[in-house]
Amino acid sequence: MTVPAESSPGSLKRLEVWRDGMTLTEGVYSISKVWPREEIYGLTSQARRAAVSIPANIAEGVGRGSPREIMRFTRIALGSAYELHTLLHLALHLEYGDLPATTTILTDLDRLFKRLNRFITYQETRL
């Protein structure tokens, strides 16, 4: 869970929380492909942007280097994760897409919530 010592973009690949965010984002893109066409600028776009925001904000925090900045941007990523959680539940209620695939993504998202919180807690110990 530690932040890689070097601060290159490639060092992100060693962060499990970032990799999980990337995998989750790929899953959201996959499940949202079959959502109704009229949602392309609505729910589909919003869910994809929320998903992308998770690993992107982790990367931005790590790129800034300090534990305080990492915490700040990871909290933003956590907010995006909560937003995505709501949007995926809305998609389920509207009966968009594949129920088992969406349920799997929600399970992955629950795991990511825990990892994001642990990552934030770890950064607090580095202050």
Residue frames as a rotation matrix with the C-alpha (Angstrom) as fourth column:
MET 1
0.570 0.822 0.000 0.00
0.822 -0.570 0.000 0.00
0.000 0.000 -1.000 0.00
THR 2
0.050 -0.618 -0.785 3.02
0.442 -0.691 0.572 2.26
-0.895 -0.376 0.239 0.12
VAL 3
0.925 0.150 -0.349 3.59
-0.193 -0.606 -0.772 4.94
-0.327 0.781 -0.531 -2.44
PRO 4
0.619 -0.738 0.269 6.48
0.769 0.501 -0.398 4.04
0.159 0.453 0.877 -4.75
ALA 5
0.143 -0.677 -0.722 9.68
0.614 -0.511 0.601 5.91
-0.776 -0.529 0.343 -3.90
GLU 6
-0.881 -0.427 0.204 10.18
0.413 -0.481 0.773 7.13
-0.232 0.765 0.600 -7.44
SER 7
-0.171 0.837 -0.520 7.67
0.035 -0.523 -0.852 9.58
-0.985 -0.164 0.060 -8.74
SER 8
-0.920 -0.126 -0.372 7.40
-0.362 -0.100 0.927 8.49
-0.154 0.987 0.046 -12.36
PRO 9
-0.017 0.975 -0.222 4.06
-1.000 -0.013 0.019 7.74
0.015 0.222 0.975 -14.00
GLY 10
-0.054 -0.064 -0.997 5.19
-0.390 0.920 -0.038 4.11
0.919 0.387 -0.074 -14.36
SER 11
-0.940 -0.337 0.049 5.42
-0.160 0.308 -0.938 3.81
0.301 -0.890 -0.344 -10.57
LEU 12
-0.270 0.926 0.266 1.61
-0.958 -0.229 -0.175 3.98
-0.101 -0.302 0.948 -10.40
LYS 13
0.164 0.333 -0.929 1.43
-0.589 0.788 0.178 0.45
0.791 0.518 0.325 -11.79
ARG 14
-0.668 -0.473 -0.575 2.79
0.169 0.655 -0.736 -0.79
0.725 -0.589 -0.357 -8.48
LEU 15
-0.823 0.439 0.361 -0.08
-0.542 -0.417 -0.730 0.77
-0.170 -0.796 0.581 -6.52
GLU 16
-0.851 0.515 0.098 -2.79
0.520 0.854 0.028 -1.82
-0.069 0.075 -0.995 -6.00
VAL 17
-0.135 0.846 -0.516 -5.44
0.436 -0.417 -0.798 0.82
-0.890 -0.332 -0.312 -5.33
TRP 18
-0.239 -0.014 -0.971 -4.68
-0.698 -0.693 0.182 2.53
-0.676 0.721 0.155 -8.67
ARG 19
-0.955 -0.140 -0.262 -4.68
-0.284 0.686 0.670 -0.79
0.086 0.714 -0.695 -10.56
ASP 20
-0.613 0.790 0.002 -8.03
0.678 0.528 -0.511 -1.67
-0.405 -0.312 -0.859 -8.99
GLY 21
-0.014 0.587 -0.809 -9.42
-0.073 -0.808 -0.585 1.69
-0.997 0.050 0.054 -10.09
MET 22
-0.564 -0.270 -0.780 -8.23
-0.770 -0.171 0.615 1.07
-0.299 0.948 -0.111 -13.64
THR 23
-0.978 0.206 -0.026 -9.79
0.190 0.937 0.295 -2.40
0.085 0.283 -0.955 -13.72
LEU 24
-0.322 0.901 -0.291 -13.05
0.579 -0.056 -0.814 -1.04
-0.749 -0.430 -0.504 -12.33
THR 25
-0.156 0.210 -0.965 -13.10
-0.517 -0.850 -0.102 1.68
-0.842 0.483 0.241 -14.99
GLU 26
-0.873 -0.182 -0.453 -12.66
-0.484 0.439 0.757 -0.90
0.061 0.880 -0.471 -17.73
GLY 27
-0.793 0.610 -0.010 -15.58
0.593 0.766 -0.249 -2.84
-0.144 -0.203 -0.969 -16.26
VAL 28
-0.124 0.758 -0.640 -17.82
0.201 -0.612 -0.765 0.24
-0.972 -0.223 -0.076 -16.19
TYR 29
-0.428 -0.074 -0.901 -17.02
-0.789 -0.454 0.413 0.97
-0.440 0.888 0.136 -19.84
SER 30
-0.983 0.002 -0.186 -17.85
-0.093 0.861 0.500 -2.63
0.161 0.509 -0.846 -20.69
ILE 31
-0.571 0.815 -0.096 -21.19
0.731 0.452 -0.511 -2.83
-0.373 -0.362 -0.854 -18.90
SER 32
-0.095 0.564 -0.820 -22.32
0.016 -0.823 -0.568 0.62
-0.995 -0.068 0.069 -20.06
LYS 33
-0.923 -0.283 -0.261 -21.86
-0.254 -0.062 0.965 -0.26
-0.289 0.957 -0.015 -23.74
VAL 34
-0.742 0.670 0.010 -25.28
0.542 0.591 0.598 -1.91
0.395 0.449 -0.802 -23.75
TRP 35
-0.454 0.605 -0.654 -27.13
0.471 -0.460 -0.753 0.83
-0.756 -0.650 -0.076 -21.89
PRO 36
0.496 0.768 0.405 -29.79
0.754 -0.149 -0.640 2.65
-0.431 0.623 -0.653 -23.93
ARG 37
-0.229 -0.594 0.771 -28.49
0.924 -0.381 -0.020 4.91
0.306 0.708 0.636 -26.67
GLU 38
0.456 0.488 0.744 -30.49
0.278 -0.872 0.402 7.86
0.845 0.024 -0.534 -25.33
GLU 39
0.961 -0.135 -0.242 -28.37
0.223 -0.144 0.964 7.69
-0.165 -0.980 -0.108 -22.15
ILE 40
0.336 -0.906 0.257 -25.05
0.862 0.187 -0.471 8.25
0.378 0.380 0.844 -23.97
TYR 41
-0.341 -0.447 0.827 -24.94
0.131 -0.894 -0.429 11.90
0.931 -0.038 0.363 -22.80
GLY 42
0.465 0.578 0.670 -26.67
-0.642 -0.301 0.705 11.16
0.609 -0.759 0.231 -19.50
LEU 43
0.846 -0.016 0.533 -26.16
-0.447 0.525 0.724 8.20
-0.291 -0.851 0.437 -17.24
THR 44
0.802 -0.576 0.159 -23.57
0.588 0.712 -0.384 6.48
0.108 0.401 0.910 -19.44
SER 45
0.238 -0.721 0.651 -21.36
0.182 -0.625 -0.759 9.54
0.954 0.300 -0.018 -19.65
GLN 46
0.452 -0.003 0.892 -21.75
-0.759 -0.526 0.383 10.34
0.468 -0.850 -0.240 -15.95
ALA 47
0.945 -0.086 0.316 -20.91
-0.120 0.805 0.581 6.78
-0.304 -0.587 0.751 -14.83
ARG 48
0.607 -0.762 0.227 -17.87
0.703 0.382 -0.600 6.63
0.370 0.524 0.767 -17.09
ARG 49
0.205 -0.527 0.825 -16.60
-0.152 -0.850 -0.505 10.01
0.967 -0.022 -0.254 -15.90
ALA 50
0.676 0.082 0.732 -17.05
-0.731 -0.052 0.681 9.00
0.093 -0.995 0.025 -12.25
ALA 51
0.926 -0.338 0.170 -15.17
0.305 0.933 0.192 5.74
-0.223 -0.126 0.967 -12.90
VAL 52
0.402 -0.804 0.437 -12.30
0.580 -0.146 -0.802 7.47
0.709 0.576 0.407 -14.73
SER 53
0.471 -0.150 0.869 -12.05
-0.469 -0.877 0.103 10.01
0.747 -0.456 -0.484 -11.93
ILE 54
0.983 -0.062 0.174 -11.07
-0.124 0.478 0.870 7.32
-0.137 -0.876 0.462 -9.42
PRO 55
0.453 -0.881 0.133 -7.67
0.854 0.472 0.220 6.24
-0.257 0.014 0.966 -10.82
ALA 56
0.229 -0.361 0.904 -7.07
0.566 -0.706 -0.425 9.69
0.792 0.609 0.042 -12.34
ASN 57
0.708 0.077 0.702 -7.32
-0.413 -0.761 0.500 11.41
0.573 -0.644 -0.508 -8.96
ILE 58
0.866 -0.493 0.080 -5.11
0.244 0.558 0.793 8.80
-0.436 -0.667 0.604 -7.30
ALA 59
0.267 -0.787 0.557 -2.54
0.951 0.122 -0.284 9.43
0.155 0.605 0.781 -10.03
GLU 60
0.384 -0.100 0.918 -2.76
0.148 -0.975 -0.168 13.19
0.912 0.200 -0.359 -9.59
GLY 61
0.932 -0.004 0.363 -2.24
-0.353 -0.241 0.904 12.93
0.084 -0.970 -0.226 -5.85
VAL 62
0.649 -0.735 0.195 0.74
0.574 0.642 0.508 10.62
-0.499 -0.217 0.839 -6.24
GLY 63
0.271 -0.530 0.803 2.15
0.833 -0.289 -0.472 12.89
0.482 0.797 0.363 -8.91
ARG 64
0.643 0.006 0.766 2.08
-0.209 -0.961 0.183 15.80
0.737 -0.277 -0.616 -6.49
GLY 65
-0.111 -0.927 -0.358 4.21
-0.002 0.361 -0.933 13.77
0.994 -0.103 -0.042 -4.12
SER 66
-0.762 -0.236 0.603 3.27
-0.554 -0.243 -0.796 14.75
0.334 -0.941 0.054 -0.58
PRO 67
-0.845 0.464 -0.267 1.16
0.531 0.790 -0.307 12.56
0.068 -0.401 -0.913 1.71
ARG 68
-0.485 0.683 -0.545 -1.22
0.069 -0.592 -0.803 15.49
-0.872 -0.428 0.240 2.25
GLU 69
-0.364 0.313 -0.877 -1.84
-0.888 -0.401 0.225 15.87
-0.282 0.861 0.424 -1.49
ILE 70
-0.868 0.055 -0.493 -2.18
-0.153 0.915 0.372 12.11
0.472 0.399 -0.786 -1.93
MET 71
-0.733 0.630 -0.256 -4.82
0.543 0.316 -0.778 12.09
-0.410 -0.709 -0.574 0.83
ARG 72
-0.396 0.586 -0.707 -6.64
-0.379 -0.806 -0.455 15.06
-0.836 0.088 0.541 -0.69
PHE 73
-0.404 0.208 -0.891 -6.89
-0.911 0.001 0.413 13.54
0.086 0.978 0.189 -4.15
THR 74
-0.914 0.123 -0.386 -7.67
0.123 0.992 0.025 10.06
0.386 -0.025 -0.922 -2.83
ARG 75
-0.604 0.754 -0.259 -10.59
0.271 -0.111 -0.956 11.57
-0.750 -0.648 -0.137 -0.95
ILE 76
-0.231 0.495 -0.838 -11.79
-0.837 -0.540 -0.088 13.05
-0.496 0.681 0.539 -4.24
ALA 77
-0.710 -0.077 -0.700 -11.42
-0.502 0.753 0.426 9.58
0.494 0.654 -0.573 -5.77
LEU 78
-0.904 0.401 -0.149 -13.48
0.393 0.639 -0.661 8.19
-0.170 -0.656 -0.735 -2.89
GLY 79
-0.338 0.800 -0.496 -16.21
-0.306 -0.592 -0.746 10.74
-0.890 -0.100 0.444 -3.60
SER 80
-0.312 0.171 -0.934 -16.23
-0.949 -0.001 0.317 9.64
0.053 0.985 0.163 -7.24
ALA 81
-0.932 -0.035 -0.360 -16.53
-0.031 0.999 -0.015 6.04
0.360 -0.003 -0.933 -6.09
TYR 82
-0.642 0.753 -0.147 -19.63
0.285 0.056 -0.957 6.95
-0.712 -0.656 -0.251 -4.08
GLU 83
-0.173 0.554 -0.814 -21.05
-0.767 -0.594 -0.241 8.77
-0.617 0.583 0.528 -7.08
LEU 84
-0.603 -0.129 -0.787 -20.41
-0.693 0.573 0.437 5.73
0.395 0.809 -0.435 -9.27
HIS 85
-0.963 0.269 -0.026 -22.06
0.236 0.789 -0.568 3.48
-0.132 -0.553 -0.823 -6.69
THR 86
-0.299 0.889 -0.347 -25.23
-0.118 -0.395 -0.911 5.58
-0.947 -0.232 0.223 -6.90
LEU 87
-0.140 0.209 -0.968 -25.19
-0.949 -0.306 0.072 5.65
-0.281 0.929 0.241 -10.71
LEU 88
-0.846 -0.198 -0.494 -24.77
-0.362 0.894 0.262 1.88
0.390 0.401 -0.829 -10.97
HIS 89
-0.772 0.636 0.003 -27.66
0.373 0.456 -0.808 1.33
-0.515 -0.622 -0.590 -8.57
LEU 90
-0.107 0.724 -0.682 -29.75
-0.532 -0.621 -0.575 3.69
-0.840 0.301 0.452 -10.67
ALA 91
-0.461 -0.129 -0.878 -28.87
-0.869 0.270 0.416 1.68
0.183 0.954 -0.236 -13.78
LEU 92
-0.984 0.125 -0.130 -30.00
0.150 0.967 -0.205 -1.47
0.100 -0.222 -0.970 -11.98
HIS 93
-0.464 0.858 -0.220 -33.30
0.173 -0.155 -0.973 0.15
-0.869 -0.489 -0.077 -10.95
LEU 94
0.056 0.449 -0.892 -33.87
-0.793 -0.522 -0.313 1.26
-0.607 0.725 0.327 -14.53
GLU 95
0.555 0.113 0.824 -33.03
0.105 0.973 -0.205 -2.29
-0.825 0.200 0.528 -15.66
TYR 96
0.704 -0.452 -0.547 -30.15
-0.705 -0.362 -0.610 -1.22
0.078 0.815 -0.574 -17.88
GLY 97
-0.116 -0.926 -0.358 -27.65
-0.882 0.262 -0.392 -3.82
0.457 0.270 -0.848 -18.92
ASP 98
0.058 -0.064 -0.996 -26.58
0.015 0.998 -0.063 -7.10
0.998 -0.011 0.059 -17.45
LEU 99
0.800 0.368 0.474 -27.55
-0.438 -0.183 0.880 -7.66
0.411 -0.912 0.015 -13.80
PRO 100
0.838 -0.512 -0.188 -24.75
0.531 0.684 0.500 -10.17
-0.127 -0.519 0.845 -12.96
ALA 101
0.007 -0.879 0.476 -22.06
0.826 -0.264 -0.499 -7.99
0.564 0.396 0.724 -14.59
THR 102
0.133 0.110 0.985 -23.27
-0.222 -0.965 0.138 -4.87
0.966 -0.237 -0.104 -12.79
THR 103
0.964 0.232 0.128 -23.43
-0.186 0.250 0.950 -6.77
0.188 -0.940 0.284 -9.50
THR 104
0.500 -0.859 -0.114 -19.83
0.861 0.507 -0.043 -7.89
0.094 -0.077 0.993 -10.01
ILE 105
-0.179 -0.539 0.823 -18.75
0.409 -0.801 -0.436 -4.29
0.895 0.259 0.364 -10.61
LEU 106
0.517 0.442 0.733 -20.57
-0.450 -0.588 0.672 -3.22
0.728 -0.678 -0.106 -7.43
THR 107
0.946 -0.246 -0.212 -18.76
0.323 0.654 0.684 -5.94
-0.030 -0.716 0.698 -5.47
ASP 108
0.062 -0.964 0.259 -15.43
0.924 -0.044 -0.381 -4.73
0.379 0.263 0.887 -6.90
LEU 109
0.004 0.023 1.000 -16.41
0.003 -1.000 0.023 -1.18
1.000 0.003 -0.004 -6.00
ASP 110
0.921 0.342 0.185 -17.13
-0.195 -0.006 0.981 -2.18
0.336 -0.940 0.061 -2.38
ARG 111
0.580 -0.791 -0.192 -13.62
0.807 0.527 0.267 -3.67
-0.110 -0.310 0.944 -2.18
LEU 112
-0.170 -0.646 0.744 -12.19
0.699 -0.612 -0.371 -0.48
0.695 0.457 0.556 -3.68
PHE 113
0.613 0.432 0.661 -13.99
-0.177 -0.741 0.648 1.64
0.770 -0.514 -0.378 -1.03
LYS 114
0.960 -0.245 -0.131 -12.09
0.217 0.362 0.907 -0.27
-0.175 -0.899 0.401 1.65
ARG 115
0.193 -0.953 0.232 -8.77
0.981 0.192 -0.028 0.03
-0.018 0.233 0.972 -0.15
LEU 116
0.058 -0.116 0.992 -9.21
0.353 -0.927 -0.129 3.76
0.934 0.357 -0.013 -0.71
ASN 117
0.850 0.316 0.422 -9.98
-0.266 -0.434 0.861 4.28
0.455 -0.843 -0.285 2.97
ARG 118
0.763 -0.634 -0.122 -6.94
0.540 0.523 0.659 2.21
-0.354 -0.569 0.742 4.01
PHE 119
0.031 -0.763 0.646 -4.77
0.912 -0.242 -0.330 4.16
0.408 0.599 0.689 1.56
ILE 120
0.370 0.190 0.910 -5.96
-0.062 -0.972 0.228 7.44
0.927 -0.141 -0.347 3.07
THR 121
0.995 0.018 0.100 -5.31
-0.101 0.104 0.989 6.12
0.008 -0.994 0.105 6.59
TYR 122
0.449 -0.890 0.077 -1.81
0.880 0.455 0.133 5.05
-0.154 0.008 0.988 5.56
GLN 123
-0.007 -0.446 0.895 -1.08
0.584 -0.729 -0.358 8.51
0.812 0.520 0.265 4.15
GLU 124
0.769 0.342 0.540 -2.20
-0.220 -0.652 0.726 10.04
0.600 -0.677 -0.426 7.46
THR 125
0.860 -0.489 -0.143 0.54
0.384 0.439 0.812 8.06
-0.335 -0.754 0.566 9.21
ARG 126
0.087 -0.864 0.496 3.10
0.986 0.004 -0.165 9.65
0.141 0.504 0.852 6.86
LEU 127
0.651 0.219 0.727 2.29
0.242 -0.967 0.074 13.23
0.720 0.128 -0.682 7.89
